[in-house]
């Protein structure tokens, strides 16, 4: 490598990597044409617009197209935009190679947060040392990079928020949650940055629960009122009866703010002081649903609008969707979600439980083309089932690993006829198109 190129790489904070073997409103800023530009998909609702997909899988799962290793230790998902796939992982400084395997993800901590870009053939294009890693407990990266118009936005476990060039990883700006009076989050910051219009929205959860930064410069646009500490949920942007809203979960409950000003529109206390409230809220047809784990269950609110004023009325609660972190999706008026070590279907408008089933036990969920994609935390257990209130019937079922090892907390990503799964340091890509 030439001296000039070596200096440039060092300046950008990059490490060149050898190729490894092997209605809610659509976000007004995030590039929805990219396929899966952010956490939980184009609309942050866990649903893919893909059609023409397999309705069942062979016994050993759909055809694997490729696997890429060396992403670092992490629980983060993948996002896709600009022809590249992005994720994060914790590694040793200056070492982009795969860390030695350990019996459990908590061991052999790397000290830096890396963000890595992979092309659509599974080849690593760049890997950037972003900042110091969170290493206290559950030692892996959390947030998913958000792709928007050639840029990536990331919030690290230590509370550093930054904008990076998606083609190279070059840093454009950074801010720190401490600037907004953020208090230490017990298990590290975990939210994925939300892009709304020209703003990057994050939740420090301190003197201001939520803040908006100019996505081009990082300068503060507004700061909301205080409403409990930050948790591990990510905000969503919705429009209902002409009113635009940003909704997120806090350590006190749900908060909704006006996107242009950060003014609070409504709040609802729920599961206040819970050990950990991780899942992202979901919205459909004027209903907001949020469920958390540790015995708290779920709450459903019905919104009503008068001019620019919004009220949120509680309509029901359930103990049949208790989700520590795996999320839920709303399909045709029914909520499908993780209920600790089983899965449940609940009617959106009434809260009536339609069924319960084991599925992949505890895990995450996404939806595409009439089907539920279930992804368990243990052994990369993956399953397919029709989204129907009639019951849970698996039509596909396989595991990525045969031995007990690190857990996965990523969600399935379905776009372009492919299924992407993040498992510890690896990304798997499967062909799920119907032939």
RODO-2510 file (C-alpha; in nm, 4 decimals, decimal comma):
residues 435
     n   res          X          Y          Z
     1     x     0,0000     0,0000     0,0000
     2     x     0,1369     0,3468    -0,0872
     3     x     0,2273     0,5938     0,1878
     4     x    -0,0448     0,8367     0,0705
     5     x    -0,3137     0,5682     0,0780
     6     x    -0,1948     0,4481     0,4192
     7     x    -0,2229     0,8020     0,5558
     8     x    -0,5692     0,8435     0,4070
     9     x    -0,6922     0,5184     0,5615
    10     x    -0,5573     0,6214     0,9021
    11     x    -0,7179     0,9663     0,8710
    12     x    -1,0579     0,8191     0,7926
    13     x    -1,0346     0,5757     1,0825
    14     x    -1,0801     0,2796     0,8498
    15     x    -0,9238    -0,0637     0,8451
    16     x    -0,8923    -0,2393     0,5119
    17     x    -1,0306    -0,5890     0,5474
    18     x    -0,9426    -0,9053     0,3535
    19     x    -1,2521    -1,0708     0,2077
    20     x    -1,3693    -1,3451     0,4456
    21     x    -1,4342    -1,6942     0,3265
    22     x    -1,7027    -1,8539     0,2567
    23     x    -4,9267     0,2969     0,8736
    24     x    -4,7024     0,4079     1,0413
    25     x    -4,5926     0,6767     0,8032
    26     x    -4,2979     0,5972     0,5838
    27     x    -4,0045     0,7985     0,7171
    28     x    -3,9949     1,1296     0,5315
    29     x    -3,6162     1,1296     0,5412
    30     x    -3,4988     0,7694     0,5322
    31     x    -3,4503     0,6248     0,1824
    32     x    -3,7382     0,3776     0,1547
    33     x    -3,6300     0,2820    -0,1989
    34     x    -3,3214     0,1203    -0,0458
    35     x    -3,5180    -0,1869     0,0588
    36     x    -3,4407    -0,2038     0,4315
    37     x    -3,2741     0,1266     0,5215
    38     x    -3,3224     0,1131     0,8968
    39     x    -3,4240    -0,0747     1,2101
    40     x    -3,7392    -0,2865     1,1475
    41     x    -3,7643    -0,2003     0,7793
    42     x    -3,8859     0,0823     0,5559
    43     x    -4,1618     0,1933     0,7962
    44     x    -4,0112     0,0702     1,1260
    45     x    -4,3002    -0,1725     1,1652
    46     x    -4,1209    -0,5032     1,1017
    47     x    -4,2970    -0,5503     0,7667
    48     x    -4,1435    -0,6002     0,4226
    49     x    -4,3219    -0,4979     0,0979
    50     x    -4,1715    -0,8018    -0,0820
    51     x    -4,4049    -1,0295    -0,2810
    52     x    -4,3616    -1,3661    -0,4537
    53     x    -4,1855    -1,5367    -0,1642
    54     x    -4,1742    -1,9008    -0,0547
    55     x    -4,4653    -2,0208     0,1585
    56     x    -4,2700    -2,3193     0,2901
    57     x    -3,9050    -2,4210     0,3231
    58     x    -3,7142    -2,7504     0,2810
    59     x    -3,6214    -2,9346     0,6002
    60     x    -3,2785    -2,7689     0,6109
    61     x    -3,4149    -2,4225     0,5335
    62     x    -3,4092    -2,2033     0,2225
    63     x    -3,1038    -2,1963    -0,0049
    64     x    -2,8089    -2,0193     0,1554
    65     x    -2,6489    -1,7739    -0,0881
    66     x    -2,3579    -1,6700     0,1298
    67     x    -2,2264    -1,6158     0,4803
    68     x    -1,9816    -1,3461     0,5875
    69     x    -1,7929    -1,3526     0,9190
    70     x    -1,5884    -1,1068     1,1199
    71     x    -1,8581    -0,8510     1,1985
    72     x    -1,7593    -0,8463     1,5650
    73     x    -1,9647    -0,9302     1,8710
    74     x    -2,3071    -0,7719     1,8528
    75     x    -2,6828    -0,7904     1,8837
    76     x    -2,7428    -0,5316     1,6099
    77     x    -2,9381    -0,5896     1,2909
    78     x    -2,8426    -0,5217     0,9311
    79     x    -2,9696    -0,2316     0,7215
    80     x    -2,9452    -0,2054     0,3433
    81     x    -2,9056     0,1008     0,1216
    82     x    -2,6962     0,2320    -0,1651
    83     x    -2,6133    -0,1219    -0,2751
    84     x    -2,4465    -0,2164     0,0543
    85     x    -2,5378    -0,3987     0,3754
    86     x    -2,4402    -0,2407     0,7084
    87     x    -2,4041    -0,3641     1,0637
    88     x    -2,1980    -0,3055     1,3769
    89     x    -1,9868    -0,5189     1,6092
    90     x    -1,7380    -0,4961     1,8935
    91     x    -1,3756    -0,5762     1,8131
    92     x    -1,0247    -0,5107     1,9337
    93     x    -0,8773    -0,1803     1,8207
    94     x    -0,7013    -0,2032     1,4850
    95     x    -0,8131    -0,5615     1,4288
    96     x    -1,1035    -0,5979     1,1826
    97     x    -1,0658    -0,9759     1,1708
    98     x    -1,3042    -1,2109     1,3478
    99     x    -1,2460    -1,2428     1,7208
   100     x    -1,1772    -1,5919     1,8556
   101     x    -1,5004    -1,7758     1,9277
   102     x    -1,6003    -1,7860     2,2939
   103     x    -1,8488    -2,0043     2,4845
   104     x    -2,0643    -1,6993     2,5436
   105     x    -2,0934    -1,3521     2,3948
   106     x    -2,0197    -1,1899     2,7313
   107     x    -1,6585    -1,3112     2,7235
   108     x    -1,3480    -1,1828     2,5424
   109     x    -1,4710    -0,8245     2,5115
   110     x    -1,3475    -0,6084     2,2279
   111     x    -1,2892    -0,2472     2,3188
   112     x    -1,4052    -0,0637     2,0049
   113     x    -1,7305    -0,0269     1,8139
   114     x    -1,6855    -0,1066     1,4446
   115     x    -1,9307    -0,0390     1,1628
   116     x    -1,8902    -0,2621     0,8577
   117     x    -2,0249    -0,2472     0,5017
   118     x    -2,0736    -0,5622     0,2927
   119     x    -2,1775    -0,5772    -0,0727
   120     x    -2,4705    -0,7805    -0,2057
   121     x    -2,2384    -1,0753    -0,2788
   122     x    -2,1185    -1,0931     0,0826
   123     x    -1,7812    -0,9229     0,0326
   124     x    -1,6592    -0,6735     0,2932
   125     x    -1,6111    -0,3256     0,1406
   126     x    -1,5008    -0,1312     0,4473
   127     x    -1,4854    -0,1555     0,8264
   128     x    -1,4593     0,1552     1,0421
   129     x    -1,3493     0,1971     1,4027
   130     x    -1,6255     0,4324     1,5200
   131     x    -1,5608     0,4875     1,8892
   132     x    -1,5079     0,3242     2,2268
   133     x    -1,7357     0,0248     2,2803
   134     x    -1,9811    -0,0391     2,5614
   135     x    -1,8299    -0,3239     2,7675
   136     x    -2,0117    -0,3337     3,1019
   137     x    -2,2499    -0,6271     3,0406
   138     x    -2,4233    -0,7953     2,7460
   139     x    -2,1092    -0,6941     2,5615
   140     x    -2,2094    -0,6468     2,2030
   141     x    -2,3185    -0,3588     1,9837
   142     x    -2,6854    -0,2739     1,9953
   143     x    -2,8166    -0,0235     1,7412
   144     x    -2,8709    -0,0752     1,3682
   145     x    -2,7216     0,1855     1,1309
   146     x    -2,9826     0,4020     0,9559
   147     x    -2,9227     0,4648     0,5840
   148     x    -3,0436     0,7911     0,4317
   149     x    -2,9389     0,9567     0,1041
   150     x    -2,5816     0,8263     0,1025
   151     x    -2,5250     0,8664     0,4775
   152     x    -2,5321     0,6344     0,7775
   153     x    -2,6525     0,7424     1,1217
   154     x    -2,5543     0,5465     1,4318
   155     x    -2,5945     0,5733     1,8081
   156     x    -2,3421     0,3679     2,0057
   157     x    -2,3856     0,1976     2,3408
   158     x    -2,1807     0,4756     2,4995
   159     x    -2,4160     0,7413     2,3635
   160     x    -2,2145     0,8779     2,0706
   161     x    -2,4412     0,9790     1,7804
   162     x    -2,2782     1,0242     1,4406
   163     x    -2,3239     1,0676     1,0678
   164     x    -2,0955     0,8721     0,8320
   165     x    -2,0467     0,8442     0,4574
   166     x    -2,2125     0,5195     0,3471
   167     x    -1,9590     0,4470     0,0725
   168     x    -1,6445     0,4964     0,2793
   169     x    -1,7373     0,5209     0,6489
   170     x    -1,5868     0,8713     0,6717
   171     x    -1,7109     1,0629     0,9769
   172     x    -1,9145     1,3755     0,8960
   173     x    -2,0218     1,4773     1,2480
   174     x    -2,0708     1,3388     1,5990
   175     x    -2,2561     1,4431     1,9139
   176     x    -2,2741     1,2883     2,2597
   177     x    -2,5895     1,2159     2,4604
   178     x    -2,4161     1,3669     2,7660
   179     x    -2,4561     1,7086     2,6022
   180     x    -2,8297     1,6801     2,6675
   181     x    -2,8080     1,5761     3,0309
   182     x    -2,8382     1,2046     2,9591
   183     x    -2,7955     0,9718     3,2530
   184     x    -2,6212     0,6374     3,2232
   185     x    -2,8495     0,3717     3,0782
   186     x    -2,7950     0,0503     3,2735
   187     x    -2,7263    -0,1709     2,9694
   188     x    -2,6091     0,0977     2,7292
   189     x    -2,7898     0,3060     2,4689
   190     x    -2,9589     0,0800     2,2138
   191     x    -3,1937     0,2894     1,9979
   192     x    -3,1517     0,3243     1,6226
   193     x    -3,1523     0,6816     1,4905
   194     x    -3,4794     0,7953     1,3301
   195     x    -3,4654     1,0233     1,0241
   196     x    -3,7626     1,2583     0,9830
   197     x    -3,7348     1,5183     0,7039
   198     x    -3,3984     1,6913     0,7611
   199     x    -3,3626     1,5742     1,1209
   200     x    -3,1926     1,2874     1,3030
   201     x    -3,3991     1,2096     1,6138
   202     x    -3,2581     1,0374     1,9245
   203     x    -3,3594     0,9930     2,2890
   204     x    -3,0991     1,0874     2,5525
   205     x    -3,3684     1,0593     2,8194
   206     x    -3,2196     1,3245     3,0462
   207     x    -3,3155     1,6903     3,0840
   208     x    -3,4747     1,6471     2,7413
   209     x    -3,6151     1,3022     2,6708
   210     x    -3,5889     1,3425     2,2921
   211     x    -3,3776     1,5695     2,0718
   212     x    -3,3643     1,6437     1,6989
   213     x    -3,0345     1,7160     1,5238
   214     x    -2,9881     1,8577     1,1773
   215     x    -2,8998     1,5459     0,9796
   216     x    -2,6458     1,7314     0,7624
   217     x    -2,4603     1,9223     1,0364
   218     x    -2,5489     1,7605     1,3690
   219     x    -2,6625     2,0952     1,5125
   220     x    -2,9495     2,0893     1,7610
   221     x    -3,2908     2,1655     1,6084
   222     x    -3,5071     2,1144     1,9193
   223     x    -3,5155     1,9464     2,2581
   224     x    -3,8316     1,7983     2,4088
   225     x    -3,9466     1,8088     2,7698
   226     x    -3,8224     1,5531     3,0196
   227     x    -4,0186     1,2269     3,0504
   228     x    -3,8349     0,9522     3,2339
   229     x    -3,4993     0,8037     3,1478
   230     x    -3,3981     0,6499     2,8175
   231     x    -3,4660     0,2823     2,7664
   232     x    -3,3802     0,0572     2,4700
   233     x    -3,6726     0,1339     2,2398
   234     x    -3,6403     0,3195     1,9084
   235     x    -3,8787     0,6000     1,8037
   236     x    -4,1313     0,5740     1,5199
   237     x    -4,2803     0,8455     1,2978
   238     x    -4,6518     0,8281     1,2199
   239     x    -4,9153     1,0513     1,0618
   240     x    -5,2767     1,0167     1,1749
   241     x    -5,5629     1,2352     1,0519
   242     x    -5,3142     1,4897     0,9213
   243     x    -5,1111     1,5148     1,2433
   244     x    -4,7454     1,4104     1,2361
   245     x    -4,6061     1,2435     1,5498
   246     x    -4,2891     1,0851     1,6867
   247     x    -4,3563     0,8148     1,9484
   248     x    -4,1092     0,6331     2,1714
   249     x    -4,0951     0,4365     2,4931
   250     x    -3,9182     0,5614     2,8054
   251     x    -3,8463     0,4335     3,1562
   252     x    -4,1749     0,5984     3,2564
   253     x    -4,4001     0,4996     2,9649
   254     x    -4,4886     0,6249     2,6165
   255     x    -4,4244     0,9775     2,4931
   256     x    -4,5369     1,1439     2,1695
   257     x    -4,3924     1,4720     2,0387
   258     x    -4,4550     1,7064     1,7464
   259     x    -4,1754     1,6552     1,4879
   260     x    -4,1296     2,0224     1,3948
   261     x    -4,0948     2,1576     1,7479
   262     x    -4,0471     1,8677     1,9904
   263     x    -4,3565     1,9838     2,1829
   264     x    -4,5206     1,7031     2,3799
   265     x    -4,8524     1,5936     2,2269
   266     x    -4,9370     1,3190     2,4780
   267     x    -4,7851     1,0805     2,7295
   268     x    -4,8997     0,7561     2,8910
   269     x    -4,7334     0,6053     3,1949
   270     x    -4,6887     0,2298     3,1606
   271     x    -4,4440    -0,0195     3,3134
   272     x    -4,2780     0,2710     3,4944
   273     x    -3,9427     0,1721     3,6406
   274     x    -3,9414    -0,1625     3,4600
   275     x    -3,6128    -0,3545     3,4642
   276     x    -3,5802    -0,3016     3,0875
   277     x    -3,8284    -0,1820     2,8252
   278     x    -3,6820    -0,2648     2,4856
   279     x    -3,9366    -0,3135     2,2040
   280     x    -4,0307    -0,0413     1,9585
   281     x    -4,3963     0,0747     1,9601
   282     x    -4,6177    -0,0117     1,6611
   283     x    -4,9032     0,1864     1,5056
   284     x    -5,1941     0,1110     1,2756
   285     x    -5,5287     0,2792     1,2031
   286     x    -5,5124     0,5136     1,5025
   287     x    -5,4010     0,2456     1,7509
   288     x    -5,0631     0,2489     1,9301
   289     x    -4,9412    -0,0764     2,0855
   290     x    -4,6429    -0,1255     2,3136
   291     x    -4,5494    -0,4375     2,5086
   292     x    -4,2510    -0,5029     2,7334
   293     x    -4,1147    -0,7928     2,9340
   294     x    -4,0594    -0,8857     3,2977
   295     x    -4,4283    -0,9510     3,3602
   296     x    -4,5529    -0,6107     3,2457
   297     x    -4,7356    -0,7144     2,9263
   298     x    -4,8795    -0,4793     2,6652
   299     x    -5,0955    -0,1693     2,6393
   300     x    -5,3061    -0,0445     2,3472
   301     x    -5,4044     0,3226     2,3041
   302     x    -5,6609     0,4735     2,0644
   303     x    -5,5727     0,8177     1,9296
   304     x    -5,8235     1,0945     1,8681
   305     x    -5,7412     1,4182     1,6861
   306     x    -5,8952     1,7648     1,7132
   307     x    -5,7104     2,0184     1,5023
   308     x    -5,3466     1,9730     1,6023
   309     x    -5,4319     1,8331     1,9454
   310     x    -5,4089     1,4586     2,0062
   311     x    -5,5450     1,2477     2,2893
   312     x    -5,4397     0,8898     2,3633
   313     x    -5,7011     0,6781     2,5427
   314     x    -5,6160     0,3378     2,6861
   315     x    -5,8494     0,0747     2,5394
   316     x    -5,7025    -0,2516     2,6687
   317     x    -5,4074    -0,4307     2,8256
   318     x    -5,2829    -0,7854     2,7792
   319     x    -5,0582    -1,0335     2,9560
   320     x    -5,0384    -1,2487     2,6427
   321     x    -4,7694    -1,0398     2,4704
   322     x    -4,4823    -0,9946     2,7169
   323     x    -4,1856    -0,9093     2,5010
   324     x    -3,8410    -0,8521     2,6435
   325     x    -3,6920    -0,7409     2,3111
   326     x    -3,8273    -0,9442     2,0173
   327     x    -4,1012    -0,7100     1,9010
   328     x    -4,4346    -0,7619     1,7270
   329     x    -4,6063    -0,6859     1,3964
   330     x    -4,9619    -0,5770     1,3095
   331     x    -5,1134    -0,7555     1,0094
   332     x    -5,4774    -0,7162     0,8968
   333     x    -5,5989    -0,6064     1,2376
   334     x    -5,4070    -0,8620     1,4458
   335     x    -5,0907    -0,8292     1,6546
   336     x    -4,8404    -1,1154     1,6349
   337     x    -4,5694    -1,1036     1,8978
   338     x    -4,3312    -1,2776     2,1313
   339     x    -4,4797    -1,3761     2,4678
   340     x    -4,1642    -1,4705     2,6600
   341     x    -4,1098    -1,8378     2,5646
   342     x    -4,4059    -1,8606     2,3307
   343     x    -4,5874    -1,6567     2,0645
   344     x    -4,9330    -1,5006     2,0631
   345     x    -5,1890    -1,3465     1,8286
   346     x    -5,4098    -1,0710     1,9743
   347     x    -5,6876    -0,8750     1,8026
   348     x    -5,5833    -0,5093     1,7683
   349     x    -5,9146    -0,3390     1,8455
   350     x    -6,0293    -0,5614     2,1328
   351     x    -5,7214    -0,7227     2,2879
   352     x    -5,8779    -1,0666     2,2485
   353     x    -5,6189    -1,3458     2,2422
   354     x    -5,6656    -1,5605     1,9322
   355     x    -5,3927    -1,8198     1,9928
   356     x    -5,0664    -1,9076     2,1650
   357     x    -4,7893    -2,1292     2,0268
   358     x    -4,4294    -2,2252     2,0949
   359     x    -4,2737    -2,1295     1,7592
   360     x    -3,9026    -2,0708     1,8224
   361     x    -3,9613    -1,9911     2,1907
   362     x    -3,8131    -1,6487     2,2778
   363     x    -3,7075    -1,4412     1,9765
   364     x    -3,7855    -1,1739     1,7194
   365     x    -4,0417    -1,1403     1,4408
   366     x    -4,0796    -0,9841     1,0936
   367     x    -4,3463    -1,0134     0,8248
   368     x    -4,3462    -1,0473     0,4442
   369     x    -4,5963    -1,1653     0,1811
   370     x    -4,8478    -1,3198     0,4179
   371     x    -4,5866    -1,4967     0,6304
   372     x    -4,4342    -1,4527     0,9765
   373     x    -4,0567    -1,4919     1,0026
   374     x    -3,9594    -1,6000     1,3559
   375     x    -3,5975    -1,5845     1,4725
   376     x    -3,5083    -1,7366     1,8106
   377     x    -3,2329    -1,6180     2,0410
   378     x    -3,0861    -1,9691     2,0742
   379     x    -2,8868    -2,1474     1,7999
   380     x    -3,0224    -1,9171     1,5297
   381     x    -3,3523    -2,1070     1,5332
   382     x    -3,5552    -1,9732     1,2376
   383     x    -3,9130    -2,0534     1,1401
   384     x    -4,1802    -1,9574     0,8868
   385     x    -4,5571    -1,9512     0,9462
   386     x    -4,8667    -1,8006     0,7819
   387     x    -4,9929    -1,4817     0,9484
   388     x    -5,3422    -1,5926     1,0452
   389     x    -5,5555    -1,5621     1,3594
   390     x    -5,6543    -1,9271     1,3118
   391     x    -5,3387    -2,0600     1,4782
   392     x    -4,9601    -2,0997     1,4546
   393     x    -4,8531    -2,3620     1,1993
   394     x    -4,4850    -2,3725     1,1022
   395     x    -4,4104    -2,4294     0,7332
   396     x    -4,0362    -2,3877     0,7679
   397     x    -3,7997    -2,4623     1,0550
   398     x    -3,4178    -2,4787     1,0748
   399     x    -3,1197    -2,3749     1,2912
   400     x    -2,8002    -2,1914     1,1997
   401     x    -2,5959    -2,3579     1,4752
   402     x    -2,6056    -2,7018     1,6352
   403     x    -2,4298    -2,6210     1,9618
   404     x    -2,5380    -2,3853     2,2359
   405     x    -2,3443    -2,0624     2,2171
   406     x    -2,3954    -1,6881     2,1879
   407     x    -2,7525    -1,5638     2,1774
   408     x    -2,8954    -1,3559     1,8939
   409     x    -3,1221    -1,0564     1,9428
   410     x    -3,1343    -0,9433     1,5821
   411     x    -3,4595    -0,9381     1,3818
   412     x    -3,5107    -1,1102     1,0441
   413     x    -3,4618    -0,8814     0,7416
   414     x    -3,6554    -0,9674     0,4227
   415     x    -3,5962    -0,7604     0,1103
   416     x    -3,5241    -0,8209    -0,2565
   417     x    -3,6318    -1,1852    -0,2282
   418     x    -3,3649    -1,2485     0,0342
   419     x    -3,3664    -1,3265     0,4051
   420     x    -3,0788    -1,1810     0,6086
   421     x    -2,9980    -1,3110     0,9567
   422     x    -2,7349    -1,1715     1,1932
   423     x    -2,5966    -1,4344     1,4304
   424     x    -2,3142    -1,3260     1,6613
   425     x    -2,0250    -1,2299     1,4280
   426     x    -2,1862    -1,3574     1,1074
   427     x    -2,4385    -1,2411     0,8480
   428     x    -2,6284    -1,5122     0,6598
   429     x    -2,8098    -1,4506     0,3305
   430     x    -3,0812    -1,6866     0,2016
   431     x    -3,2841    -1,6972    -0,1183
   432     x    -3,6557    -1,6974    -0,0275
   433     x    -3,8055    -1,6207    -0,3696
   434     x    -4,0765    -1,8535    -0,4933
   435     x    -3,9868    -2,0273    -0,8207
***
